[in-house]
Amino acid sequence: MSRKISRRSFITRSAACAVAVPLILSRKTPASASTQVLNHAAIGVTGQGTSDLEQIFSSGKVHVRALCDIDANNLEKAAVRYPGAKLYRDWREMLAKEGEYLDSINIATPDHIHAPSAMAAIRKKLHVFCEKPLTHEVYEARRLTEAAKEYGVATQMGIQIHSHDYYRTAVHWVKEGAIGKVKNWYSWSAAVYTTDDKKRPAHRDPVPAHVDWDLWVGVAPMRPYVREVYHPFYWRCWRDFGGGATGDFGCHIFDPVFTALNIGAPLTIECDAECYSEEVYPAWTIANYLFNGSDLTVGKTIEAVWMDGGKMPEKSVSPHLSEAYQLPKSGSLLIGEEGSLVIPHVGPPKLFPEEKFANYPAPELEPMNHYHDFVEAALGNRTAGAHFGFSGPMTEAVLLANIANRFIGEKLEWDAGALKFTNNKKANRYVKRRYRTGWHVKGL
């Protein structure tokens, strides 16, 4: 049965609306970047999805051809903003019917739908903007990275601050050697994503008429609908659907460090955590990483610590911070041979010792818009800053912590090339999961 929504229940498409739509060139028609307009679709059109689509549309180089959401109420609101767009509940149906007419797509669904929908779009040679974390599983991140390269499409992960002057300034300072080679670093988030009893609810509620619950669950194991437990936000707490605080903020906060240091894959990871639950993420996680280093690190490897749930490093870990300085609630601290750098999330970066760097110059940077960067990449004018070749491996590193916090106190040894742990077969079960029957996606 078709899940396409009849547009009669939404708004009248008038000639006046059509006038506002730019001339659309077929994706198969050669055109210069100055005249080309992308035929675009969105999967997930509320919350962050609303913002993402609005920003992409604001480039003036995008025509919104199709919208998809499992919630009819969300679709109705989006249809008012983008009259003329075709409306779907099922992203698979949308891509099957609209794919040949589309150039690009943005994805702002719960984490577990990121990889399946992105892979299906890439295999149709669509340019993809996908929210963070790029995927729910480590294996999915690797496959999306490979597929984007294979199909030659432009990509961008939704780590919007990648394009912000604050993060770009921090990256510039590290790359130009302001603090010398980096010895180690800490990254942390104040976010807490968990539940009180750490168990799935024993009851179920009626599914609202405007929600297609089967489509919401998608590739994940079927769970009964329970009001205000999964949809629309609390899915982030649950291992079946979200990534916890680590998944939600790790890609944001690791971003400037990965960009600056150009580090390799993790070699080992060991976690401490509030507790272990098969169902939900712990209230806090501390993940101790050992990464392959780079030319900007002191040695061939570099130690890093990720903390969330309000955990953060003591100021004493750096010999350069002043007594009066208070670390931000979320951010990163890089400790170098000649100084330290604090990168708040989100705020101006700061170099220490303060007296040494009091007049240290900030770089002159051209303004950047993360979404317009993607649009220009899709038009063939550049490579986007957070393309999957960069954001995919970083996502892998972040998601390894969500495996390691299942094995509290065990040091897991990671072979990135083979995509497996070499000393724990049980941990390898969580690198890739089996999709629900009927939801197989080619390429995954």
Protein Blocks (a to p, Z undefined) as FASTA:
>chain_A
ZZbdcfklmcccdfklmmmpccdddfklccdfklpccddddehjehjlmmmmmmmmmnop
accfbdcdfblklmmmmmmmmghiacdfblklmmmmmmmmpfbdcddddfklmmmmmmmm
mmnopacdddddfblbfklmmmmmmmmmmnopacdddbfklmpmklmmmmmmmmnomnop
afbdcdddfbdcddfkopacfbdcdddfkbcfklmnmmmccddddehklbmklmmmpmkl
mnojmlmmmmmmmmmmmmmnopacdfbdcdddfbdcfkbccfbdcddddddddfkbfblb
dcddddeehiacdfklpckbcfklccdfbdcddddfkbccddddddddddddfklmmmgc
cdddddddfklmmmmmmnopaccfkbmklmmmmmmmmmmmmmmmmmghiacdddfknopa
fkbmklmmmmpccddehiacehZZ
